[in-house]
Amino acid sequence: MVKEVKELRQKSSEELLDELDRLRSELILLRSKTSGAGMEKTALIRNTRKRIARILTILRERGVNV
């Protein structure tokens, strides 16, 4: 996780915003596909939500309004 955070901090704000949009779209797709699915999809949703939260935290630290 620490390695992932370091990589995110090295990206520009524009790159993080693009990544954020992509992850939010992915999260919507995962939620729609998980009706009745097993634990694998649940873990993917949790990991995607955490990655979104990390990106939002970094953007807020930089003063970017999302």
Summary of the structure (lengths in Angstrom):
residues: 66
radius of gyration: 13.0
end to end distance: 23.2
largest distance: 39.8
contacts: 157
relative contact order: 0.18
helix: 82%
strand: 0%
